[in-house]
């Protein structure tokens, strides 16, 4: 069944994921398709974004639709005390689709329950980021030729990283094995580890980021330590530089290794990695347009094959 709203990756079956990835490949081959003519998408970003917002808006424009919305909640009536419910109800009057990023966990699900139009979650706090997961899966499939039986090493902020939490669920259909690399303060939460246990997914936890771990990986998924998630600035300073990938660390890695990152990066990937053929994070961001075109058509019930 095609999705009405996309608020969490756990809504997506294996069939849903593969359908959306196949659609993204169609859009990559031909991204300019007038399929949203006469439709309006509302882009509501209560939290800062560059890649997610611009790639969604590019996706709408390439599909022939129009975009309304905001990228700074301080310019909206929410700064006057308007509730999220009222904002969503009002915007539902103006748009055929809502694309929303919010700082509160669960905000997207709530919006989908009150909105009169489909809602796509563009990130809610430290909770979920399903469109990022789908573009990550698309990137993994493009670089590996498959999604099944891969070893994925995830490095950095595993406590607050919504992209990481969503990726584990998205990959769970495809028999992955994981290495989780983080300082104790940012280790993977029990919820995600319990999920892996329940699904029979093997994983190992590490506090040291070593070449031995990299050398047994197919995908190295780097994440930044998110300053905005810390209430204690001193804790952030203690952990921000614990896991840094340098070019010298990938010299003996597998030929098929690819380095992904949801971006933005700070200093967790050294600049000397950028010109390595194993660095894929810029291409990964480009894939976001095609995946988001596929998601938009899916939730709106638009047949992109016509």
Phi, psi and omega in degrees: 000135178288152187279140173275312172232156175238102181246341182208143181293339181287354170290336191269122171284172174303319179298317178299313182300311183293326177296315181292322177296319176297320178296320179299322178296324177296317180289327177297321179290331182208083188284338184266095183227122183276082182248347181247022181303129181086359180254150183238133175251133177263122181257101186250103183246098178279356182222147185299149178198147171244291185298313185296311182297311184292325180288323174297315182292324175296318179301314179298314181297319180291337177272359177087011178267182178238153184240133168237170175138201183210157175239007180216103185297341181292344179267004183250176180289349175297332177289345177265359180105006178296137181286158177300321180302311181295321178300313182295318180297320179293314182295328177300337177289337190253341191230160177266350185202141175243127174248118191228132166246136182216151182281347181263131175296134180089355183296322182292319179297317178299316180300320181294334181281334182255342184286151175267003180226164179299148178239134173248126180280116177261021178120123177232103180055225178264019189270281190226152175211071192295325180291327175296319179298317180294323177288329174296316179296321176298317180294319178296315181296320180296321185274335184254342183079004180194167173248343188276148170057045178252152174259118186247122176255123183247128191232136170117236184272091181268348180281310185259354188286102181293329178295323180293313182299318179291322183297322179300317180293316181298322181281346187299340179284349195237026174054054178279168161230145188239147160243127178253119184240116182195154170294161183307322184294339186238021183294162181299131179296156180301327182303315181287323178291321177297323177298314178300316179300316182294330181269358182070030182266121180287143176208156175228143179254141181222144172258347178251135180264102189240162177294328180300320178293315180300320187290346177255015186253147170266323179233131174249109186255102181270146175224153177275155169281120191272102181306323186290346180270352184266134173269342181247107181300328180293324178296319177300314181298327182291328190249352192295334183244022185289322185239101179237127179269127178243156183304322182297338184281347183251011184297329181248018181284168180298147180301327183274000180302134171230142183258120179248158178200130179290344180062153003284153174262157175248278176223017183282345170238116181295151183295337180288353176278337192302322183267010173285140176295349179272350177279124185232006191289334177287316175297323177304315179296322178298323180298340181300326180296315185290319178296319183286330170299316181296318180296314181301313179296324181295311184288334179271355180069030180271128178277107183278357183269354181285000000 
